[in-house]
Amino acid sequence: MTTTTAQDQIRETVTANDVVLFMKGTKSMPQCGFSSRVAGVLNYMGVDFVDVNVLADAEIRQGIKDFSDWPTIPQLYVKGEFVGGCDIVTEMTLSGELDQLFEAKGIGYSKEAADKIREANA
Amino acid sequence: MAMEAQDIENLIRATFPKAKITITDLAGDGNHYAAEVIDESFRGMNRVQQQRAVYAALKGKMDGAQGELHALALTTKAPE
């Protein structure tokens, strides 16, 4: 499988699904602290998302870094757009920008859960 | 292969000569750092663009084939 098919596969995945998280491990079994944090936030906020385990496919693991010109994992995509890695998603969760993004893109999530995260980190 | 805090600062400084750079060693293993970069060039950029510029300054040291730097918690902003 050449990298071009990895790129196509990535493009298809991020356009066919509203929320996609490229991560190390899976949403129920994350295998890296950073991936676990982002998956945890999304799970806690009741966001329906597709998890792609980059550890299961070396082509995807490298391909996603080329696709977004971003060197690290995890990578969050909403409606085909790269949102950020663990730092940015964490900052956006705490600042409320993630709520705004979900609302703007019509993505279901629990505002109550998001507020709880912010209270816990205040 | 680990990296020293000073190596990281030098790499970032090469691209952001006037930036205020703070590197914190999170785990003492040369692999887990936090870096805060405050630079005028970030004004008007969104977070992804800011951090992409810092990752570019690190020239593939991040989780690269050699994976010298596994974890770098990045905070970037323009001066207040």
N, CA and C atoms of all chains as a GROMACS GRO file, in nm:
protein
  606
    1MET      N    1   0.088  -0.118   0.000
    1MET     CA    2   0.000   0.000   0.000
    1MET      C    3   0.091   0.123   0.000
    2THR      N    4   0.084   0.204  -0.106
    2THR     CA    5   0.176   0.320  -0.107
    2THR      C    6   0.114   0.434  -0.026
    3THR      N    7   0.198   0.538   0.010
    3THR     CA    8   0.143   0.641   0.098
    3THR      C    9   0.023   0.710   0.034
    4THR      N   10   0.020   0.718  -0.101
    4THR     CA   11  -0.096   0.790  -0.160
    4THR      C   12  -0.225   0.723  -0.116
    5THR      N   13  -0.230   0.592  -0.110
    5THR     CA   14  -0.357   0.532  -0.066
    5THR      C   15  -0.383   0.564   0.081
    6ALA      N   16  -0.274   0.578   0.160
    6ALA     CA   17  -0.296   0.617   0.301
    6ALA      C   18  -0.359   0.756   0.305
    7GLN      N   19  -0.308   0.844   0.218
    7GLN     CA   20  -0.364   0.981   0.215
    7GLN      C   21  -0.512   0.977   0.175
    8ASP      N   22  -0.542   0.893   0.072
    8ASP     CA   23  -0.682   0.885   0.026
    8ASP      C   24  -0.770   0.829   0.137
    9GLN      N   25  -0.716   0.724   0.203
    9GLN     CA   26  -0.793   0.659   0.309
    9GLN      C   27  -0.822   0.761   0.421
   10ILE      N   28  -0.720   0.841   0.455
   10ILE     CA   29  -0.736   0.942   0.560
   10ILE      C   30  -0.841   1.044   0.516
   11ARG      N   31  -0.826   1.092   0.391
   11ARG     CA   32  -0.920   1.194   0.341
   11ARG      C   33  -1.063   1.139   0.347
   12GLU      N   34  -1.081   1.015   0.303
   12GLU     CA   35  -1.216   0.956   0.305
   12GLU      C   36  -1.270   0.951   0.448
   13THR      N   37  -1.183   0.906   0.540
   13THR     CA   38  -1.228   0.891   0.679
   13THR      C   39  -1.271   1.025   0.738
   14VAL      N   40  -1.191   1.129   0.717
   14VAL     CA   41  -1.223   1.257   0.782
   14VAL      C   42  -1.340   1.327   0.713
   15THR      N   43  -1.366   1.293   0.584
   15THR     CA   44  -1.481   1.358   0.520
   15THR      C   45  -1.609   1.279   0.544
   16ALA      N   46  -1.596   1.146   0.561
   16ALA     CA   47  -1.717   1.065   0.577
   16ALA      C   48  -1.770   1.069   0.721
   17ASN      N   49  -1.687   1.108   0.814
   17ASN     CA   50  -1.729   1.108   0.955
   17ASN      C   51  -1.718   1.246   1.017
   18ASP      N   52  -1.818   1.287   1.096
   18ASP     CA   53  -1.817   1.422   1.152
   18ASP      C   54  -1.695   1.445   1.241
   19VAL      N   55  -1.673   1.350   1.335
   19VAL     CA   56  -1.562   1.369   1.430
   19VAL      C   57  -1.472   1.245   1.423
   20VAL      N   58  -1.343   1.269   1.398
   20VAL     CA   59  -1.248   1.157   1.387
   20VAL      C   60  -1.128   1.187   1.477
   21LEU      N   61  -1.086   1.088   1.555
   21LEU     CA   62  -0.966   1.106   1.637
   21LEU      C   63  -0.862   1.002   1.596
   22PHE      N   64  -0.753   1.049   1.538
   22PHE     CA   65  -0.641   0.959   1.509
   22PHE      C   66  -0.562   0.951   1.639
   23MET      N   67  -0.550   0.831   1.693
   23MET     CA   68  -0.492   0.818   1.828
   23MET      C   69  -0.406   0.693   1.837
   24LYS      N   70  -0.332   0.686   1.948
   24LYS     CA   71  -0.257   0.562   1.978
   24LYS      C   72  -0.346   0.478   2.068
   25GLY      N   73  -0.391   0.365   2.014
   25GLY     CA   74  -0.485   0.279   2.087
   25GLY      C   75  -0.626   0.306   2.036
   26THR      N   76  -0.726   0.269   2.118
   26THR     CA   77  -0.865   0.291   2.078
   26THR      C   78  -0.936   0.372   2.186
   27LYS      N   79  -1.060   0.416   2.156
   27LYS     CA   80  -1.129   0.501   2.255
   27LYS      C   81  -1.154   0.426   2.385
   28SER      N   82  -1.168   0.294   2.376
   28SER     CA   83  -1.190   0.221   2.502
   28SER      C   84  -1.057   0.173   2.559
   29MET      N   85  -0.952   0.166   2.476
   29MET     CA   86  -0.821   0.119   2.525
   29MET      C   87  -0.711   0.212   2.470
   30PRO      N   88  -0.707   0.339   2.518
   30PRO     CA   89  -0.600   0.427   2.471
   30PRO      C   90  -0.464   0.379   2.520
   31GLN      N   91  -0.360   0.400   2.440
   31GLN     CA   92  -0.228   0.348   2.478
   31GLN      C   93  -0.124   0.458   2.487
   32CYS      N   94  -0.170   0.581   2.512
   32CYS     CA   95  -0.075   0.692   2.529
   32CYS      C   96  -0.151   0.798   2.606
   33GLY      N   97  -0.080   0.864   2.700
   33GLY     CA   98  -0.144   0.962   2.788
   33GLY      C   99  -0.217   1.072   2.711
   34PHE      N  100  -0.152   1.119   2.605
   34PHE     CA  101  -0.212   1.232   2.530
   34PHE      C  102  -0.338   1.185   2.458
   35SER      N  103  -0.327   1.069   2.393
   35SER     CA  104  -0.445   1.017   2.322
   35SER      C  105  -0.557   0.988   2.421
   36SER      N  106  -0.516   0.935   2.537
   36SER     CA  107  -0.616   0.900   2.638
   36SER      C  108  -0.690   1.024   2.686
   37ARG      N  109  -0.617   1.136   2.700
   37ARG     CA  110  -0.682   1.258   2.749
   37ARG      C  111  -0.786   1.308   2.650
   38VAL      N  112  -0.750   1.313   2.521
   38VAL     CA  113  -0.845   1.367   2.422
   38VAL      C  114  -0.964   1.272   2.408
   39ALA      N  115  -0.936   1.141   2.399
   39ALA     CA  116  -1.046   1.045   2.388
   39ALA      C  117  -1.136   1.054   2.512
   40GLY      N  118  -1.070   1.073   2.628
   40GLY     CA  119  -1.146   1.084   2.753
   40GLY      C  120  -1.240   1.204   2.753
   41VAL      N  121  -1.190   1.318   2.705
   41VAL     CA  122  -1.272   1.439   2.700
   41VAL      C  123  -1.392   1.416   2.608
   42LEU      N  124  -1.365   1.358   2.492
   42LEU     CA  125  -1.474   1.336   2.395
   42LEU      C  126  -1.576   1.236   2.450
   43ASN      N  127  -1.526   1.130   2.512
   43ASN     CA  128  -1.618   1.031   2.571
   43ASN      C  129  -1.702   1.096   2.680
   44TYR      N  130  -1.635   1.173   2.767
   44TYR     CA  131  -1.703   1.235   2.882
   44TYR      C  132  -1.810   1.333   2.835
   45MET      N  133  -1.777   1.403   2.723
   45MET     CA  134  -1.872   1.502   2.671
   45MET      C  135  -1.978   1.436   2.580
   46GLY      N  136  -1.973   1.302   2.572
   46GLY     CA  137  -2.076   1.229   2.498
   46GLY      C  138  -2.072   1.256   2.348
   47VAL      N  139  -1.951   1.285   2.298
   47VAL     CA  140  -1.937   1.313   2.153
   47VAL      C  141  -1.922   1.180   2.080
   48ASP      N  142  -1.998   1.165   1.973
   48ASP     CA  143  -1.989   1.044   1.892
   48ASP      C  144  -1.871   1.062   1.797
   49PHE      N  145  -1.768   0.981   1.810
   49PHE     CA  146  -1.653   0.999   1.719
   49PHE      C  147  -1.595   0.864   1.675
   50VAL      N  148  -1.526   0.870   1.560
   50VAL     CA  149  -1.459   0.750   1.507
   50VAL      C  150  -1.314   0.756   1.554
   51ASP      N  151  -1.266   0.647   1.616
   51ASP     CA  152  -1.126   0.644   1.658
   51ASP      C  153  -1.046   0.560   1.558
   52VAL      N  154  -0.931   0.613   1.518
   52VAL     CA  155  -0.844   0.541   1.424
   52VAL      C  156  -0.714   0.512   1.500
   53ASN      N  157  -0.685   0.384   1.521
   53ASN     CA  158  -0.566   0.346   1.597
   53ASN      C  159  -0.443   0.347   1.505
   54VAL      N  160  -0.361   0.451   1.518
   54VAL     CA  161  -0.246   0.462   1.427
   54VAL      C  162  -0.140   0.357   1.458
   55LEU      N  163  -0.148   0.297   1.577
   55LEU     CA  164  -0.048   0.193   1.610
   55LEU      C  165  -0.074   0.066   1.528
   56ALA      N  166  -0.198   0.056   1.477
   56ALA     CA  167  -0.232  -0.065   1.401
   56ALA      C  168  -0.188  -0.054   1.257
   57ASP      N  169  -0.144   0.064   1.213
   57ASP     CA  170  -0.112   0.080   1.070
   57ASP      C  171  -0.003   0.187   1.054
   58ALA      N  172   0.120   0.144   1.030
   58ALA     CA  173   0.235   0.236   1.020
   58ALA      C  174   0.216   0.337   0.907
   59GLU      N  175   0.148   0.294   0.798
   59GLU     CA  176   0.127   0.384   0.685
   59GLU      C  177   0.038   0.502   0.729
   60ILE      N  178  -0.065   0.469   0.808
   60ILE     CA  179  -0.157   0.574   0.855
   60ILE      C  180  -0.082   0.661   0.957
   61ARG      N  181  -0.002   0.597   1.043
   61ARG     CA  182   0.069   0.673   1.146
   61ARG      C  183   0.157   0.781   1.083
   62GLN      N  184   0.228   0.747   0.975
   62GLN     CA  185   0.311   0.849   0.908
   62GLN      C  186   0.222   0.936   0.818
   63GLY      N  187   0.127   0.872   0.751
   63GLY     CA  188   0.042   0.944   0.655
   63GLY      C  189  -0.034   1.059   0.719
   64ILE      N  190  -0.082   1.037   0.841
   64ILE     CA  191  -0.162   1.143   0.906
   64ILE      C  192  -0.075   1.264   0.938
   65LYS      N  193   0.052   1.239   0.967
   65LYS     CA  194   0.143   1.352   0.999
   65LYS      C  195   0.169   1.434   0.873
   66ASP      N  196   0.176   1.365   0.758
   66ASP     CA  197   0.195   1.438   0.633
   66ASP      C  198   0.067   1.511   0.595
   67PHE      N  199  -0.046   1.441   0.617
   67PHE     CA  200  -0.177   1.495   0.576
   67PHE      C  201  -0.202   1.631   0.643
   68SER      N  202  -0.167   1.640   0.771
   68SER     CA  203  -0.200   1.764   0.844
   68SER      C  204  -0.077   1.852   0.866
   69ASP      N  205   0.041   1.802   0.819
   69ASP     CA  206   0.166   1.875   0.848
   69ASP      C  207   0.176   1.903   0.998
   70TRP      N  208   0.151   1.794   1.075
   70TRP     CA  209   0.153   1.804   1.223
   70TRP      C  210   0.223   1.679   1.273
   71PRO      N  211   0.330   1.692   1.353
   71PRO     CA  212   0.417   1.578   1.379
   71PRO      C  213   0.371   1.483   1.489
   72THR      N  214   0.262   1.516   1.559
   72THR     CA  215   0.232   1.430   1.674
   72THR      C  216   0.093   1.368   1.666
   73ILE      N  217   0.074   1.271   1.750
   73ILE     CA  218  -0.055   1.203   1.766
   73ILE      C  219  -0.097   1.227   1.909
   74PRO      N  220  -0.222   1.253   1.949
   74PRO     CA  221  -0.341   1.237   1.867
   74PRO      C  222  -0.368   1.358   1.778
   75GLN      N  223  -0.458   1.338   1.683
   75GLN     CA  224  -0.503   1.449   1.598
   75GLN      C  225  -0.655   1.442   1.587
   76LEU      N  226  -0.719   1.556   1.619
   76LEU     CA  227  -0.866   1.560   1.617
   76LEU      C  228  -0.913   1.630   1.489
   77TYR      N  229  -1.010   1.571   1.423
   77TYR     CA  230  -1.071   1.629   1.302
   77TYR      C  231  -1.222   1.644   1.326
   78VAL      N  232  -1.275   1.763   1.292
   78VAL     CA  233  -1.420   1.785   1.300
   78VAL      C  234  -1.466   1.832   1.162
   79LYS      N  235  -1.559   1.759   1.103
   79LYS     CA  236  -1.611   1.789   0.968
   79LYS      C  237  -1.493   1.809   0.871
   80GLY      N  238  -1.399   1.718   0.876
   80GLY     CA  239  -1.290   1.718   0.779
   80GLY      C  240  -1.179   1.817   0.809
   81GLU      N  241  -1.196   1.898   0.914
   81GLU     CA  242  -1.094   2.000   0.943
   81GLU      C  243  -1.007   1.961   1.063
   82PHE      N  244  -0.876   1.979   1.049
   82PHE     CA  245  -0.785   1.948   1.160
   82PHE      C  246  -0.804   2.051   1.270
   83VAL      N  247  -0.835   2.006   1.391
   83VAL     CA  248  -0.860   2.098   1.503
   83VAL      C  249  -0.733   2.116   1.586
   84GLY      N  250  -0.663   2.007   1.613
   84GLY     CA  251  -0.539   2.019   1.691
   84GLY      C  252  -0.502   1.889   1.758
   85GLY      N  253  -0.392   1.898   1.836
   85GLY     CA  254  -0.347   1.783   1.913
   85GLY      C  255  -0.396   1.795   2.056
   86CYS      N  256  -0.329   1.724   2.145
   86CYS     CA  257  -0.377   1.718   2.284
   86CYS      C  258  -0.376   1.857   2.350
   87ASP      N  259  -0.267   1.932   2.331
   87ASP     CA  260  -0.258   2.064   2.397
   87ASP      C  261  -0.371   2.155   2.353
   88ILE      N  262  -0.390   2.162   2.220
   88ILE     CA  263  -0.490   2.257   2.168
   88ILE      C  264  -0.630   2.214   2.210
   89VAL      N  265  -0.660   2.083   2.201
   89VAL     CA  266  -0.796   2.038   2.238
   89VAL      C  267  -0.820   2.063   2.387
   90THR      N  268  -0.715   2.043   2.468
   90THR     CA  269  -0.730   2.069   2.612
   90THR      C  270  -0.758   2.218   2.635
   91GLU      N  271  -0.677   2.305   2.572
   91GLU     CA  272  -0.697   2.450   2.588
   91GLU      C  273  -0.837   2.491   2.542
   92MET      N  274  -0.880   2.433   2.428
   92MET     CA  275  -1.012   2.470   2.374
   92MET      C  276  -1.125   2.421   2.464
   93THR      N  277  -1.102   2.304   2.528
   93THR     CA  278  -1.206   2.253   2.618
   93THR      C  279  -1.221   2.348   2.737
   94LEU      N  280  -1.107   2.388   2.793
   94LEU     CA  281  -1.111   2.472   2.912
   94LEU      C  282  -1.160   2.614   2.880
   95SER      N  283  -1.133   2.661   2.757
   95SER     CA  284  -1.173   2.799   2.723
   95SER      C  285  -1.316   2.803   2.671
   96GLY      N  286  -1.374   2.686   2.638
   96GLY     CA  287  -1.511   2.685   2.585
   96GLY      C  288  -1.514   2.692   2.433
   97GLU      N  289  -1.394   2.704   2.371
   97GLU     CA  290  -1.392   2.714   2.224
   97GLU      C  291  -1.437   2.582   2.160
   98LEU      N  292  -1.414   2.470   2.231
   98LEU     CA  293  -1.454   2.341   2.174
   98LEU      C  294  -1.606   2.332   2.168
   99ASP      N  295  -1.671   2.384   2.275
   99ASP     CA  296  -1.818   2.389   2.274
   99ASP      C  297  -1.865   2.469   2.152
  100GLN      N  298  -1.801   2.587   2.133
  100GLN     CA  299  -1.845   2.674   2.022
  100GLN      C  300  -1.827   2.604   1.888
  101LEU      N  301  -1.712   2.534   1.876
  101LEU     CA  302  -1.684   2.464   1.749
  101LEU      C  303  -1.791   2.359   1.724
  102PHE      N  304  -1.821   2.279   1.829
  102PHE     CA  305  -1.922   2.174   1.812
  102PHE      C  306  -2.058   2.236   1.774
  103GLU      N  307  -2.093   2.345   1.841
  103GLU     CA  308  -2.222   2.408   1.811
  103GLU      C  309  -2.224   2.459   1.668
  104ALA      N  310  -2.113   2.524   1.629
  104ALA     CA  311  -2.106   2.581   1.493
  104ALA      C  312  -2.116   2.471   1.387
  105LYS      N  313  -2.062   2.352   1.420
  105LYS     CA  314  -2.060   2.246   1.320
  105LYS      C  315  -2.175   2.146   1.339
  106GLY      N  316  -2.263   2.176   1.436
  106GLY     CA  317  -2.379   2.088   1.457
  106GLY      C  318  -2.342   1.951   1.509
  107ILE      N  319  -2.244   1.948   1.598
  107ILE     CA  320  -2.201   1.820   1.658
  107ILE      C  321  -2.262   1.808   1.798
  108GLY      N  322  -2.327   1.696   1.823
  108GLY     CA  323  -2.391   1.676   1.954
  108GLY      C  324  -2.288   1.658   2.063
  109TYR      N  325  -2.311   1.724   2.177
  109TYR     CA  326  -2.221   1.705   2.293
  109TYR      C  327  -2.296   1.750   2.417
  110SER      N  328  -2.245   1.715   2.534
  110SER     CA  329  -2.314   1.753   2.657
  110SER      C  330  -2.249   1.879   2.716
  111LYS      N  331  -2.325   1.988   2.711
  111LYS     CA  332  -2.275   2.117   2.766
  111LYS      C  333  -2.248   2.100   2.917
  112GLU      N  334  -2.336   2.021   2.980
  112GLU     CA  335  -2.323   2.002   3.126
  112GLU      C  336  -2.188   1.936   3.157
  113ALA      N  337  -2.153   1.834   3.076
  113ALA     CA  338  -2.025   1.764   3.099
  113ALA      C  339  -1.908   1.860   3.076
  114ALA      N  340  -1.920   1.942   2.971
  114ALA     CA  341  -1.811   2.037   2.940
  114ALA      C  342  -1.793   2.134   3.058
  115ASP      N  343  -1.907   2.179   3.113
  115ASP     CA  344  -1.897   2.272   3.227
  115ASP      C  345  -1.830   2.203   3.345
  116LYS      N  346  -1.862   2.074   3.363
  116LYS     CA  347  -1.802   1.999   3.477
  116LYS      C  348  -1.650   1.991   3.460
  117ILE      N  349  -1.606   1.969   3.337
  117ILE     CA  350  -1.460   1.962   3.312
  117ILE      C  351  -1.396   2.095   3.350
  118ARG      N  352  -1.464   2.203   3.310
  118ARG     CA  353  -1.406   2.335   3.341
  118ARG      C  354  -1.405   2.360   3.491
  119GLU      N  355  -1.514   2.321   3.559
  119GLU     CA  356  -1.518   2.339   3.706
  119GLU      C  357  -1.403   2.262   3.771
  120ALA      N  358  -1.385   2.137   3.724
  120ALA     CA  359  -1.281   2.052   3.784
  120ALA      C  360  -1.142   2.110   3.762
  121ASN      N  361  -1.126   2.187   3.655
  121ASN     CA  362  -0.993   2.241   3.624
  121ASN      C  363  -0.979   2.388   3.659
  122ALA      N  364  -1.080   2.444   3.725
  122ALA     CA  365  -1.076   2.589   3.754
  122ALA      C  366  -0.969   2.619   3.859
  123MET      N  367   1.732   0.813   2.257
  123MET     CA  368   1.820   0.930   2.259
  123MET      C  369   1.740   1.049   2.311
  124ALA      N  370   1.787   1.111   2.416
  124ALA     CA  371   1.708   1.217   2.480
  124ALA      C  372   1.756   1.353   2.431
  125MET      N  373   1.691   1.455   2.475
  125MET     CA  374   1.731   1.591   2.439
  125MET      C  375   1.741   1.673   2.566
  126GLU      N  376   1.829   1.775   2.563
  126GLU     CA  377   1.838   1.864   2.679
  126GLU      C  378   1.746   1.984   2.658
  127ALA      N  379   1.700   2.042   2.770
  127ALA     CA  380   1.612   2.159   2.761
  127ALA      C  381   1.680   2.267   2.676
  128GLN      N  382   1.810   2.281   2.694
  128GLN     CA  383   1.882   2.387   2.621
  128GLN      C  384   1.878   2.361   2.470
  129ASP      N  385   1.886   2.232   2.430
  129ASP     CA  386   1.880   2.198   2.286
  129ASP      C  387   1.748   2.247   2.227
  130ILE      N  388   1.640   2.223   2.304
  130ILE     CA  389   1.507   2.260   2.255
  130ILE      C  390   1.499   2.412   2.242
  131GLU      N  391   1.548   2.480   2.346
  131GLU     CA  392   1.540   2.627   2.341
  131GLU      C  393   1.620   2.681   2.224
  132ASN      N  394   1.740   2.622   2.201
  132ASN     CA  395   1.824   2.672   2.090
  132ASN      C  396   1.754   2.653   1.956
  133LEU      N  397   1.691   2.536   1.940
  133LEU     CA  398   1.621   2.509   1.813
  133LEU      C  399   1.509   2.611   1.791
  134ILE      N  400   1.431   2.634   1.898
  134ILE     CA  401   1.319   2.730   1.885
  134ILE      C  402   1.374   2.870   1.867
  135ARG      N  403   1.481   2.902   1.944
  135ARG     CA  404   1.540   3.037   1.935
  135ARG      C  405   1.591   3.066   1.795
  136ALA      N  406   1.637   2.964   1.725
  136ALA     CA  407   1.693   2.985   1.590
  136ALA      C  408   1.584   3.040   1.497
  137THR      N  409   1.460   2.997   1.521
  137THR     CA  410   1.350   3.043   1.434
  137THR      C  411   1.280   3.165   1.495
  138PHE      N  412   1.283   3.173   1.629
  138PHE     CA  413   1.213   3.285   1.696
  138PHE      C  414   1.314   3.361   1.784
  139PRO      N  415   1.405   3.438   1.721
  139PRO     CA  416   1.514   3.502   1.797
  139PRO      C  417   1.467   3.594   1.910
  140LYS      N  418   1.348   3.658   1.893
  140LYS     CA  419   1.306   3.757   1.996
  140LYS      C  420   1.203   3.698   2.092
  141ALA      N  421   1.175   3.566   2.077
  141ALA     CA  422   1.065   3.509   2.157
  141ALA      C  423   1.106   3.493   2.303
  142LYS      N  424   1.003   3.490   2.391
  142LYS     CA  425   1.026   3.455   2.531
  142LYS      C  426   0.998   3.304   2.538
  143ILE      N  427   1.102   3.228   2.566
  143ILE     CA  428   1.088   3.081   2.562
  143ILE      C  429   1.110   3.025   2.702
  144THR      N  430   1.016   2.944   2.750
  144THR     CA  431   1.033   2.878   2.881
  144THR      C  432   1.019   2.727   2.861
  145ILE      N  433   1.124   2.654   2.893
  145ILE     CA  434   1.120   2.508   2.877
  145ILE      C  435   1.114   2.447   3.018
  146THR      N  436   1.020   2.356   3.040
  146THR     CA  437   1.011   2.290   3.170
  146THR      C  438   1.029   2.140   3.149
  147ASP      N  439   1.118   2.081   3.228
  147ASP     CA  440   1.140   1.936   3.216
  147ASP      C  441   1.035   1.866   3.302
  148LEU      N  442   0.946   1.791   3.237
  148LEU     CA  443   0.833   1.733   3.309
  148LEU      C  444   0.868   1.604   3.379
  149ALA      N  445   0.967   1.531   3.323
  149ALA     CA  446   0.986   1.398   3.380
  149ALA      C  447   1.132   1.366   3.410
  150GLY      N  448   1.224   1.455   3.373
  150GLY     CA  449   1.364   1.429   3.404
  150GLY      C  450   1.425   1.318   3.319
  151ASP      N  451   1.354   1.275   3.215
  151ASP     CA  452   1.408   1.166   3.132
  151ASP      C  453   1.452   1.217   2.995
  152GLY      N  454   1.454   1.349   2.979
  152GLY     CA  455   1.500   1.404   2.852
  152GLY      C  456   1.401   1.381   2.739
  153ASN      N  457   1.281   1.337   2.772
  153ASN     CA  458   1.184   1.306   2.667
  153ASN      C  459   1.050   1.374   2.686
  154HIS      N  460   1.026   1.428   2.806
  154HIS     CA  461   0.895   1.489   2.834
  154HIS      C  462   0.916   1.632   2.880
  155TYR      N  463   0.888   1.726   2.792
  155TYR     CA  464   0.909   1.868   2.826
  155TYR      C  465   0.780   1.946   2.801
  156ALA      N  466   0.770   2.063   2.865
  156ALA     CA  467   0.667   2.161   2.830
  156ALA      C  468   0.742   2.284   2.780
  157ALA      N  469   0.687   2.346   2.677
  157ALA     CA  470   0.754   2.466   2.625
  157ALA      C  471   0.650   2.575   2.607
  158GLU      N  472   0.682   2.692   2.659
  158GLU     CA  473   0.594   2.807   2.632
  158GLU      C  474   0.672   2.903   2.544
  159VAL      N  475   0.611   2.943   2.433
  159VAL     CA  476   0.678   3.034   2.340
  159VAL      C  477   0.587   3.155   2.319
  160ILE      N  478   0.639   3.272   2.359
  160ILE     CA  479   0.561   3.395   2.342
  160ILE      C  480   0.635   3.481   2.241
  161ASP      N  481   0.570   3.507   2.126
  161ASP     CA  482   0.640   3.580   2.021
  161ASP      C  483   0.542   3.667   1.942
  162GLU      N  484   0.591   3.782   1.903
  162GLU     CA  485   0.508   3.879   1.830
  162GLU      C  486   0.456   3.818   1.699
  163SER      N  487   0.535   3.728   1.639
  163SER     CA  488   0.494   3.673   1.509
  163SER      C  489   0.367   3.590   1.520
  164PHE      N  490   0.328   3.551   1.643
  164PHE     CA  491   0.206   3.469   1.658
  164PHE      C  492   0.079   3.553   1.650
  165ARG      N  493   0.093   3.684   1.666
  165ARG     CA  494  -0.027   3.770   1.667
  165ARG      C  495  -0.105   3.748   1.538
  166GLY      N  496  -0.236   3.719   1.554
  166GLY     CA  497  -0.321   3.701   1.437
  166GLY      C  498  -0.322   3.557   1.387
  167MET      N  499  -0.231   3.472   1.438
  167MET     CA  500  -0.231   3.331   1.397
  167MET      C  501  -0.321   3.251   1.490
  168ASN      N  502  -0.388   3.146   1.439
  168ASN     CA  503  -0.463   3.063   1.534
  168ASN      C  504  -0.366   2.963   1.596
  169ARG      N  505  -0.413   2.888   1.695
  169ARG     CA  506  -0.322   2.800   1.772
  169ARG      C  507  -0.254   2.698   1.681
  170VAL      N  508  -0.327   2.641   1.587
  170VAL     CA  509  -0.267   2.538   1.503
  170VAL      C  510  -0.151   2.599   1.425
  171GLN      N  511  -0.173   2.718   1.369
  171GLN     CA  512  -0.065   2.781   1.291
  171GLN      C  513   0.055   2.813   1.380
  172GLN      N  514   0.027   2.863   1.500
  172GLN     CA  515   0.137   2.896   1.592
  172GLN      C  516   0.218   2.771   1.624
  173GLN      N  517   0.147   2.665   1.661
  173GLN     CA  518   0.220   2.545   1.705
  173GLN      C  519   0.289   2.477   1.586
  174ARG      N  520   0.228   2.485   1.468
  174ARG     CA  521   0.292   2.428   1.349
  174ARG      C  522   0.427   2.496   1.325
  175ALA      N  523   0.430   2.627   1.349
  175ALA     CA  524   0.556   2.702   1.328
  175ALA      C  525   0.662   2.655   1.429
  176VAL      N  526   0.620   2.628   1.552
  176VAL     CA  527   0.717   2.582   1.652
  176VAL      C  528   0.763   2.440   1.618
  177TYR      N  529   0.670   2.354   1.575
  177TYR     CA  530   0.710   2.218   1.538
  177TYR      C  531   0.808   2.222   1.421
  178ALA      N  532   0.784   2.317   1.329
  178ALA     CA  533   0.875   2.328   1.213
  178ALA      C  534   1.014   2.368   1.262
  179ALA      N  535   1.018   2.453   1.366
  179ALA     CA  536   1.148   2.497   1.420
  179ALA      C  537   1.221   2.378   1.482
  180LEU      N  538   1.145   2.280   1.527
  180LEU     CA  539   1.208   2.164   1.594
  180LEU      C  540   1.256   2.061   1.492
  181LYS      N  541   1.234   2.094   1.365
  181LYS     CA  542   1.291   2.016   1.253
  181LYS      C  543   1.285   1.865   1.276
  182GLY      N  544   1.170   1.812   1.286
  182GLY     CA  545   1.156   1.666   1.286
  182GLY      C  546   1.207   1.597   1.411
  183LYS      N  547   1.238   1.675   1.516
  183LYS     CA  548   1.286   1.608   1.640
  183LYS      C  549   1.167   1.549   1.715
  184MET      N  550   1.044   1.593   1.672
  184MET     CA  551   0.924   1.555   1.746
  184MET      C  552   0.874   1.420   1.699
  185ASP      N  553   0.882   1.318   1.786
  185ASP     CA  554   0.820   1.190   1.753
  185ASP      C  555   0.866   1.143   1.616
  186GLY      N  556   0.987   1.189   1.576
  186GLY     CA  557   1.037   1.154   1.442
  186GLY      C  558   1.088   1.010   1.442
  187ALA      N  559   1.153   0.973   1.334
  187ALA     CA  560   1.202   0.834   1.322
  187ALA      C  561   1.289   0.804   1.444
  188GLN      N  562   1.376   0.899   1.479
  188GLN     CA  563   1.459   0.872   1.598
  188GLN      C  564   1.374   0.901   1.724
  189GLY      N  565   1.266   0.979   1.709
  189GLY     CA  566   1.178   1.004   1.824
  189GLY      C  567   1.251   1.062   1.942
  190GLU      N  568   1.344   1.156   1.912
  190GLU     CA  569   1.419   1.211   2.027
  190GLU      C  570   1.323   1.272   2.129
  191LEU      N  571   1.219   1.337   2.077
  191LEU     CA  572   1.135   1.412   2.170
  191LEU      C  573   0.996   1.352   2.163
  192HIS      N  574   0.962   1.272   2.260
  192HIS     CA  575   0.832   1.204   2.250
  192HIS      C  576   0.720   1.300   2.287
  193ALA      N  577   0.745   1.377   2.395
  193ALA     CA  578   0.632   1.455   2.446
  193ALA      C  579   0.677   1.599   2.468
  194LEU      N  580   0.614   1.691   2.398
  194LEU     CA  581   0.641   1.834   2.422
  194LEU      C  582   0.507   1.902   2.435
  195ALA      N  583   0.472   1.941   2.558
  195ALA     CA  584   0.344   2.011   2.579
  195ALA      C  585   0.367   2.156   2.540
  196LEU      N  586   0.298   2.199   2.436
  196LEU     CA  587   0.325   2.332   2.380
  196LEU      C  588   0.219   2.433   2.420
  197THR      N  589   0.264   2.552   2.461
  197THR     CA  590   0.173   2.665   2.479
  197THR      C  591   0.232   2.780   2.399
  198THR      N  592   0.154   2.838   2.313
  198THR     CA  593   0.208   2.948   2.231
  198THR      C  594   0.111   3.065   2.237
  199LYS      N  595   0.164   3.187   2.238
  199LYS     CA  596   0.076   3.304   2.227
  199LYS      C  597   0.156   3.427   2.189
  200ALA      N  598   0.085   3.530   2.146
  200ALA     CA  599   0.150   3.659   2.118
  200ALA      C  600   0.160   3.731   2.253
  201PRO      N  601   0.256   3.823   2.267
  201PRO     CA  602   0.267   3.898   2.394
  201PRO      C  603   0.138   3.974   2.422
  202GLU      N  604   0.096   3.977   2.551
  202GLU     CA  605  -0.031   4.050   2.583
  202GLU      C  606  -0.022   4.198   2.548
   0.00000   0.00000   0.00000
